[in-house]
Amino acid sequence: MQLSKSNFQEKLNQVYDAIVIGGGAGGLSSGIYLQRYRLNSLIIDKGKARSFWMQELHNYLGLPPDTPGRVLLQRGKEHYDSLNGDFLNGFVEEVIDEGETFAVRVKVGRQNSIEAIFRAKYLIAASGIIDYLPPLDDMRNVYQYAGYNLHVCMVCDGYEMTDKKCGFFAGSEAAIEEMVFNLSWFTPYIIIFTHGVFSVSESLKTKLREHGYPLIETPIKQFLGQRHQMTGVELADGSVIELETGLISMGSRYHNTYLKEINLELKGGNLVTDKMCRTSHPRIFAIGDLKVGLNQVIIAAGDGALAATAIWREIRRVAGARPWVENLPI
């Protein structure tokens, strides 16, 4: 059931078996499994999952390699809806551990928003991460190319950059150290851009020169290209550098602030989980990009299956076996 400001009130007194925060591939997968396990679930989604603006999903088994992320999400949502799961477009602001249940405080509606509190026995955090993109004035034309041939994931799209002249757009010196020399597995034709927002040590500059990788520290004015294909950048000094592709590594933000009042084990910014995606809290699960692991759409979908299955096993164990009443001895 699609919930909205006009009808969510009827669900406020219900205790869901599980609330899923995030309607990306992982969240939808967990919701589908929960509903097929005959549990009741609510997915709360703030919109625009990371995979939504990916124009082609090349690494998802069984899908044509030009399938847009939004198509995968649309089909997943339709599948979930067919199983009578509840879905709400809203922003989760806080999760409160009440002992037997979680109270999930949600802002519903972008304009004239209303606050609502939903409750569940279990929680699946599937809200992912938000990538930082090059901070151009008014973001200029970044979104014309991001998700096309201006990539944010080397694991996803390194193959697409094979032997192409690639602009590497870094957010820190650490990003250069971590990514550039791995990127060279796919292409050695790498030009590094700092956008003038951080300095690079002399030792790293020397290492880059030794590998033949130019370092551009002049700020970027705009990306160049047409029909969503980036062909280069214009710098603030008016010079133009031609490119065939690009990789953005300017950092990201984990969308998990709603869990800040709950003491969960972290590794860096990621939530630590067991093999079934359970966090250090026995009734909170984290899937996809929020947990320690590989940030891939297909992994997130698998995580959703694991978390939902773990929840079903526990609820099933507590409920016990259903007797065939008519066959019971009198």
Summary of the structure (lengths in Angstrom):
residues: 330
radius of gyration: 22.8
end to end distance: 41.7
largest distance: 91.1
contacts: 1058
relative contact order: 0.17
helix: 31%
strand: 29%
